[in-house]
Amino acid sequence: MDKIDVLKSLGEDATFSDMIRAFEAVEEEINVLKLTLNNIKERLDAIDADLSALENAVYGEIEVECPECHVPFTLSLEEIPEDNTMEVECPNCHSVFTIDLGNWDIDSTDD
């Protein structure tokens, strides 16, 4: 933003080259901000995944997403059969689909 302030102080004496350098500096700062935001998003996604796992353990539920309407909803771990495969009906669009929970990391607690 210092370059923009310099341009403002130059007023009509600012050259086209001055303006281009100022805009390039602004572009560079915007790119740095984008990288920072992407890093924050990655960290938030990791926290969200950890929180979901904790909620699953505490409340005995898992979150699934409907493959049709992409609405997430929860299932009780008590509903899951021993073979870890079950048909589920989406509460939003009522689409019926099969999920296989055999590869899911489902931890239970005895507390």
VOSE-750248 format. One record per residue (C-alpha): residue number from 1; x, y, z. Coordinates in steps of 0.02 Angstrom, whole numbers, plus 50000, padded with zeros to 5 digits. Layout:
BEGIN
<site><bavex>NUM</bavex><x>X</x><y>Y</y><z>Z</z></site>
...
***
This chain:
BEGIN
<site><bavex>1</bavex><x>50000</x><y>50000</y><z>50000</z></site>
<site><bavex>2</bavex><x>50151</x><y>50114</y><z>50017</z></site>
<site><bavex>3</bavex><x>50164</x><y>50121</y><z>49827</z></site>
<site><bavex>4</bavex><x>49984</x><y>50179</y><z>49814</z></site>
<site><bavex>5</bavex><x>50020</x><y>50317</y><z>49940</z></site>
<site><bavex>6</bavex><x>50170</x><y>50370</y><z>49835</z></site>
<site><bavex>7</bavex><x>50059</x><y>50377</y><z>49680</z></site>
<site><bavex>8</bavex><x>49933</x><y>50483</y><z>49773</z></site>
<site><bavex>9</bavex><x>50069</x><y>50604</y><z>49826</z></site>
<site><bavex>10</bavex><x>50134</x><y>50617</y><z>49647</z></site>
<site><bavex>11</bavex><x>49961</x><y>50659</y><z>49584</z></site>
<site><bavex>12</bavex><x>49964</x><y>50705</y><z>49400</z></site>
<site><bavex>13</bavex><x>50154</x><y>50683</y><z>49395</z></site>
<site><bavex>14</bavex><x>50137</x><y>50493</y><z>49415</z></site>
<site><bavex>15</bavex><x>50194</x><y>50400</y><z>49260</z></site>
<site><bavex>16</bavex><x>50116</x><y>50247</y><z>49184</z></site>
<site><bavex>17</bavex><x>50269</x><y>50148</y><z>49245</z></site>
<site><bavex>18</bavex><x>50239</x><y>50210</y><z>49422</z></site>
<site><bavex>19</bavex><x>50060</x><y>50150</y><z>49414</z></site>
<site><bavex>20</bavex><x>50109</x><y>49979</y><z>49345</z></site>
<site><bavex>21</bavex><x>50238</x><y>49955</y><z>49484</z></site>
<site><bavex>22</bavex><x>50109</x><y>50004</y><z>49614</z></site>
<site><bavex>23</bavex><x>49981</x><y>49882</y><z>49544</z></site>
<site><bavex>24</bavex><x>50111</x><y>49744</y><z>49537</z></site>
<site><bavex>25</bavex><x>50150</x><y>49775</y><z>49721</z></site>
<site><bavex>26</bavex><x>49965</x><y>49766</y><z>49762</z></site>
<site><bavex>27</bavex><x>49950</x><y>49606</y><z>49662</z></site>
<site><bavex>28</bavex><x>50096</x><y>49530</y><z>49758</z></site>
<site><bavex>29</bavex><x>50015</x><y>49574</y><z>49924</z></site>
<site><bavex>30</bavex><x>49851</x><y>49498</y><z>49867</z></site>
<site><bavex>31</bavex><x>49941</x><y>49338</y><z>49819</z></site>
<site><bavex>32</bavex><x>50022</x><y>49330</y><z>49992</z></site>
<site><bavex>33</bavex><x>49850</x><y>49353</y><z>50070</z></site>
<site><bavex>34</bavex><x>49779</x><y>49213</y><z>49961</z></site>
<site><bavex>35</bavex><x>49917</x><y>49094</y><z>50019</z></site>
<site><bavex>36</bavex><x>49884</x><y>49141</y><z>50199</z></site>
<site><bavex>37</bavex><x>49698</x><y>49111</y><z>50178</z></site>
<site><bavex>38</bavex><x>49730</x><y>48942</y><z>50096</z></site>
<site><bavex>39</bavex><x>49841</x><y>48892</y><z>50243</z></site>
<site><bavex>40</bavex><x>49707</x><y>48946</y><z>50366</z></site>
<site><bavex>41</bavex><x>49576</x><y>48848</y><z>50269</z></site>
<site><bavex>42</bavex><x>49684</x><y>48691</y><z>50273</z></site>
<site><bavex>43</bavex><x>49707</x><y>48708</y><z>50461</z></site>
<site><bavex>44</bavex><x>49520</x><y>48736</y><z>50487</z></site>
<site><bavex>45</bavex><x>49481</x><y>48583</y><z>50381</z></site>
<site><bavex>46</bavex><x>49599</x><y>48479</y><z>50489</z></site>
<site><bavex>47</bavex><x>49519</x><y>48547</y><z>50648</z></site>
<site><bavex>48</bavex><x>49347</x><y>48508</y><z>50577</z></site>
<site><bavex>49</bavex><x>49398</x><y>48329</y><z>50540</z></site>
<site><bavex>50</bavex><x>49469</x><y>48308</y><z>50715</z></site>
<site><bavex>51</bavex><x>49313</x><y>48383</y><z>50792</z></site>
<site><bavex>52</bavex><x>49203</x><y>48265</y><z>50691</z></site>
<site><bavex>53</bavex><x>49301</x><y>48116</y><z>50753</z></site>
<site><bavex>54</bavex><x>49285</x><y>48178</y><z>50932</z></site>
<site><bavex>55</bavex><x>49098</x><y>48206</y><z>50911</z></site>
<site><bavex>56</bavex><x>49081</x><y>48030</y><z>50841</z></site>
<site><bavex>57</bavex><x>49169</x><y>47956</y><z>50991</z></site>
<site><bavex>58</bavex><x>49072</x><y>48060</y><z>51117</z></site>
<site><bavex>59</bavex><x>48899</x><y>48049</y><z>51041</z></site>
<site><bavex>60</bavex><x>48913</x><y>47878</y><z>50958</z></site>
<site><bavex>61</bavex><x>48871</x><y>47946</y><z>50787</z></site>
<site><bavex>62</bavex><x>48951</x><y>47962</y><z>50616</z></site>
<site><bavex>63</bavex><x>48917</x><y>48093</y><z>50484</z></site>
<site><bavex>64</bavex><x>48879</x><y>48039</y><z>50306</z></site>
<site><bavex>65</bavex><x>48841</x><y>48141</y><z>50152</z></site>
<site><bavex>66</bavex><x>48705</x><y>48100</y><z>50028</z></site>
<site><bavex>67</bavex><x>48782</x><y>48066</y><z>49857</z></site>
<site><bavex>68</bavex><x>48630</x><y>48144</y><z>49771</z></site>
<site><bavex>69</bavex><x>48595</x><y>48308</y><z>49862</z></site>
<site><bavex>70</bavex><x>48760</x><y>48318</y><z>49961</z></site>
<site><bavex>71</bavex><x>48672</x><y>48356</y><z>50124</z></site>
<site><bavex>72</bavex><x>48765</x><y>48289</y><z>50276</z></site>
<site><bavex>73</bavex><x>48672</x><y>48194</y><z>50411</z></site>
<site><bavex>74</bavex><x>48716</x><y>48082</y><z>50557</z></site>
<site><bavex>75</bavex><x>48690</x><y>47899</y><z>50592</z></site>
<site><bavex>76</bavex><x>48697</x><y>47817</y><z>50761</z></site>
<site><bavex>77</bavex><x>48836</x><y>47689</y><z>50779</z></site>
<site><bavex>78</bavex><x>48708</x><y>47574</y><z>50859</z></site>
<site><bavex>79</bavex><x>48616</x><y>47564</y><z>50692</z></site>
<site><bavex>80</bavex><x>48767</x><y>47495</y><z>50600</z></site>
<site><bavex>81</bavex><x>48757</x><y>47306</y><z>50572</z></site>
<site><bavex>82</bavex><x>48904</x><y>47191</y><z>50607</z></site>
<site><bavex>83</bavex><x>48953</x><y>47180</y><z>50423</z></site>
<site><bavex>84</bavex><x>48971</x><y>47371</y><z>50421</z></site>
<site><bavex>85</bavex><x>48863</x><y>47386</y><z>50264</z></site>
<site><bavex>86</bavex><x>48692</x><y>47464</y><z>50266</z></site>
<site><bavex>87</bavex><x>48563</x><y>47549</y><z>50157</z></site>
<site><bavex>88</bavex><x>48527</x><y>47728</y><z>50208</z></site>
<site><bavex>89</bavex><x>48388</x><y>47847</y><z>50160</z></site>
<site><bavex>90</bavex><x>48433</x><y>48030</y><z>50149</z></site>
<site><bavex>91</bavex><x>48319</x><y>48132</y><z>50261</z></site>
<site><bavex>92</bavex><x>48325</x><y>48276</y><z>50137</z></site>
<site><bavex>93</bavex><x>48295</x><y>48203</y><z>49963</z></site>
<site><bavex>94</bavex><x>48244</x><y>48025</y><z>50017</z></site>
<site><bavex>95</bavex><x>48372</x><y>47947</y><z>49901</z></site>
<site><bavex>96</bavex><x>48420</x><y>47772</y><z>49958</z></site>
<site><bavex>97</bavex><x>48603</x><y>47723</y><z>49947</z></site>
<site><bavex>98</bavex><x>48720</x><y>47593</y><z>50020</z></site>
<site><bavex>99</bavex><x>48867</x><y>47637</y><z>50129</z></site>
<site><bavex>100</bavex><x>49010</x><y>47525</y><z>50179</z></site>
<site><bavex>101</bavex><x>49085</x><y>47576</y><z>50345</z></site>
<site><bavex>102</bavex><x>49215</x><y>47439</y><z>50348</z></site>
<site><bavex>103</bavex><x>49358</x><y>47559</y><z>50310</z></site>
<site><bavex>104</bavex><x>49297</x><y>47701</y><z>50421</z></site>
<site><bavex>105</bavex><x>49393</x><y>47744</y><z>50578</z></site>
<site><bavex>106</bavex><x>49255</x><y>47723</y><z>50707</z></site>
<site><bavex>107</bavex><x>49316</x><y>47730</y><z>50885</z></site>
<site><bavex>108</bavex><x>49200</x><y>47692</y><z>51029</z></site>
<site><bavex>109</bavex><x>49224</x><y>47746</y><z>51208</z></site>
<site><bavex>110</bavex><x>49175</x><y>47657</y><z>51367</z></site>
<site><bavex>111</bavex><x>49155</x><y>47819</y><z>51467</z></site>
***
